[in-house]
């Protein structure tokens, strides 16, 4: 479930400023390459377009958050998480501050 508070006029100004964003029941997967480097999405626009994505989320709140992290020889799972804070990007740099972060203790598993 996703709830967002956003000024419609900002859409016409091509500004991505969100007053508040609330998500419930989010599941994610984080993968790594064979060297163990995390494979994370880029904030850059389409390759070669020169456009970058800038946004400002004044406040976000994510409840019932679960994720799995897969590394070359092990994996972790975390469930029943909650996180809140603020995040923004000018297209080159990504800044965020957390006011709350909570998870059940993750379990480590060896990959056979």
C-alpha positions as CSV (number, residue, x, y, z in Angstrom):
1,X,0.0,0.0,0.0
2,X,1.3,3.4,-0.9
3,X,0.1,6.8,0.3
4,X,1.7,10.1,-0.9
5,X,1.0,13.7,-0.3
6,X,2.2,15.7,-3.4
7,X,1.3,19.1,-4.8
8,X,-0.1,18.7,-8.3
9,X,1.4,22.0,-9.4
10,X,4.9,20.5,-8.8
11,X,4.1,17.9,-11.5
12,X,3.7,20.7,-14.1
13,X,6.9,22.4,-12.8
14,X,8.7,19.1,-13.2
15,X,9.6,19.1,-9.5
16,X,9.5,15.9,-7.5
17,X,8.9,17.2,-4.1
18,X,6.8,14.9,-1.9
19,X,5.5,16.2,1.4
20,X,5.0,12.7,2.9
21,X,5.3,9.1,1.6
22,X,3.9,6.1,3.5
23,X,4.3,2.5,2.4
24,X,3.1,-0.7,4.1
25,X,4.0,-4.3,3.2
26,X,7.2,-3.6,1.2
27,X,9.5,-6.5,0.2
28,X,12.8,-6.1,-1.4
29,X,15.8,-8.1,-2.6
30,X,19.4,-6.9,-2.7
31,X,21.8,-8.8,-4.9
32,X,25.6,-8.7,-5.2
33,X,28.0,-9.7,-8.0
34,X,30.6,-12.5,-7.7
35,X,33.0,-10.0,-6.1
36,X,30.5,-9.1,-3.4
37,X,29.7,-5.6,-4.6
38,X,26.0,-4.7,-4.1
39,X,24.0,-4.3,-7.3
40,X,21.9,-1.1,-6.6
41,X,19.9,0.9,-9.1
42,X,21.3,4.2,-10.4
43,X,19.5,7.5,-10.0
44,X,20.7,8.6,-13.5
45,X,18.2,8.9,-16.3
46,X,18.3,6.9,-19.5
47,X,21.9,6.3,-20.6
48,X,23.1,9.1,-22.9
49,X,20.1,11.3,-22.1
50,X,22.1,13.6,-19.8
51,X,19.0,13.9,-17.5
52,X,19.3,13.1,-13.9
53,X,16.5,12.4,-11.4
54,X,16.2,14.9,-8.6
55,X,13.7,14.5,-5.8
56,X,12.9,15.6,-2.3
57,X,10.8,13.4,0.1
58,X,10.3,15.6,3.2
59,X,9.1,12.6,5.3
60,X,8.8,8.9,4.6
61,X,7.5,6.0,6.7
62,X,7.8,2.3,5.7
63,X,6.1,-0.3,7.9
64,X,6.0,-4.1,7.5
65,X,9.3,-3.9,5.6
66,X,11.1,-7.2,4.7
67,X,14.2,-7.7,2.6
68,X,16.7,-10.4,1.5
69,X,20.4,-9.8,0.9
70,X,22.2,-12.2,-1.3
71,X,26.0,-12.2,-1.2
72,X,28.3,-14.8,-3.0
73,X,28.4,-17.3,-0.1
74,X,25.6,-16.3,2.3
75,X,22.3,-14.6,2.6
76,X,20.4,-12.6,5.2
77,X,16.7,-12.1,5.7
78,X,15.1,-9.4,7.8
79,X,11.4,-9.1,8.4
80,X,8.9,-7.0,10.3
81,X,10.9,-3.9,9.8
82,X,10.1,-0.2,10.1
83,X,12.0,2.8,8.9
84,X,11.2,6.5,8.7
85,X,13.1,9.6,7.8
86,X,13.8,12.0,4.9
87,X,15.6,11.5,1.6
88,X,16.5,13.7,-1.3
89,X,18.7,13.8,-4.4
90,X,20.0,16.5,-6.6
91,X,20.6,14.0,-9.4
92,X,24.3,13.5,-8.5
93,X,24.2,13.0,-4.8
94,X,21.8,11.0,-2.6
95,X,21.2,12.2,1.0
96,X,19.0,10.6,3.6
97,X,18.5,10.8,7.3
98,X,16.8,8.1,9.4
99,X,14.7,8.9,12.5
100,X,13.7,5.3,13.1
101,X,15.1,1.9,11.9
102,X,13.9,-1.4,13.4
103,X,14.0,-5.0,12.3
104,X,13.7,-8.5,13.8
105,X,17.2,-9.9,14.1
106,X,18.3,-11.2,10.7
107,X,19.2,-14.8,10.2
108,X,22.4,-15.7,8.3
109,X,22.3,-18.7,5.9
110,X,25.1,-20.3,4.1
111,X,24.5,-20.9,0.4
112,X,25.4,-24.5,-0.6
